[in-house]
């Protein structure tokens, strides 16, 4: 019976340690897209980071972000500071592969206009599998409608 309280304590500590990584992520950034560990993300997605503080434009550089697909490899792209001066968007030059795990690593280096450094963050997401879909082009010839009669 004496070991039961210790077991509960150990479980609580492990739980807090497991949550600390995502807690740091959430406290450092107001918004991250794609959501960390999300699945079924479009292979043509961009990556959006919003730390919340106003960002010093001179600190925005593509070298701060490393985006790598498990199969498509390292992705180069452009990084843009949005009009709100608080959001950074990374636009990859090439789409990711279908059904692949993508790792995003942002190094510390962005600076807020108050002079503080915005810490880095790492997360992953998975792209979706495209499925063929019916054409919605109204000018494309369509097969004739079936003539169905009920001759009872």
N, C-alpha and C positions, 0 to 999 in steps of 0.2 A: 504494500500500500504506500510506503514511503517514496517509492520511485515514481508513482503516478504524477505528483506535482512537478517533479523534474521533467518528466516527459512532456507535460503541458507547456512548461517554460521553454523547453527546447523547440517544440513545435511553433510557439509564438515567435521566437527569435528567428527561426528559419523563414517563417511567413513574412516578417518585417524586412528581412534582408532581401527576399525575393521581390518585394514591392518597392524597395528603395531605388532600384534602377529605373523603373517607370515613373516613380515619384520625382526623381531628378529630371527626367525627360519632360514631364508635365510642368514642373516649376520653372524650367528654363525656356520653354516654348509654349505660346498660347495656342498655336495651331500647327499641325504637321499633316501633310498630305503626300502620298497615301498614308492612311493611319498605320502606325507600326503593327506588323504582323497581320495586316489585312491580306485577303486572298481575292482572287477574281478581279484584279485591277487591270484596266485596259493596257495593252502592250504599248500604246501610244501616249501614256500618261506623262505628265510633267511632275516635278517635285516642288512642293510649296512649303516654306518655313516661315513662321511668324513668331519671332521672339517676343514681340510686344513693345519693346523700346524702339524709339526712332533710330534708324540705322544711318551711320556715317557713310555716304555714297562712296567715298574714296576707299573704303575697306572691302567693298564688294568685288570679289574676284572668283572666277571659275575654279581656280586652283584650291579653293577652300572646300570643295565638295568632290567626293569620289563616289561614283555610281558604277556598280559592276553587276552584270547579270551572270548567273551561274553558267549559262551556255553562250550568251551573246558577248560576254566579256566586258571590258572597260568601255564606258560610254562617255564621250566628249560631248560638250554642249555649251550653251550660253547661260549666263546667270544675269538676272535682271532684278533691279530694285523697283518694286511697284510704286505707283503714284502715292500711296499712303505713307511711304517712307519707312514702313515697319514690316514689310513682307518681301521675301526673296523668292524668286521663281527660277528653278533650273529647268531648262528646255533641252532635252537630249537631242542630238543631231539625228540619231537613228532610233527606230522603235526597238523595244525589247522583244525577245522571242516569246512565243506562246508558252504558257505553263512553265515559267521559270522563276526561280527565287532571285530577287534583286536585293543587293546590299547597298545601303547608303551610309557614308561616313562623312560627317561635316566636322572639320577641325576648328578649334577655337581660333578666331581671327577676325570675325566680324566685330566691328566696334559700334557702340551706340554713340549718339551725338553728345552724350554726357561724358564721353571718354572711357566708359567701362567696356571691358571685353565681354563678348557674348560667347559662352562656352559652346563646345562642340556637342554633337549628338550622333549616335549610330542607331540605325534601325533597318528592318527588312520588310519586304512585302512580296507577294507572289502574283504573277500575271495570270490572266484567264486564258481559256482555250476558246478560239473562235469557232463558231458553228456556222455552216452555210445557212443562208436565209433566203426566203422567197424575194424575188424582185418586186420593188414597189414602183417601178417605172411605168407610168400609165401609157407611154408611147410604145412599149414593148408588146409585140403580138402575144395575145393570150390564147390558150387552147379554147375551142368552142365549148360552150356549156353543154352538159349532158342533157339529153331529152328524156326525162323520166316521166312515165305515165303509169297511172294506177288503173289497170284494166280489169278490175274485179267484177 
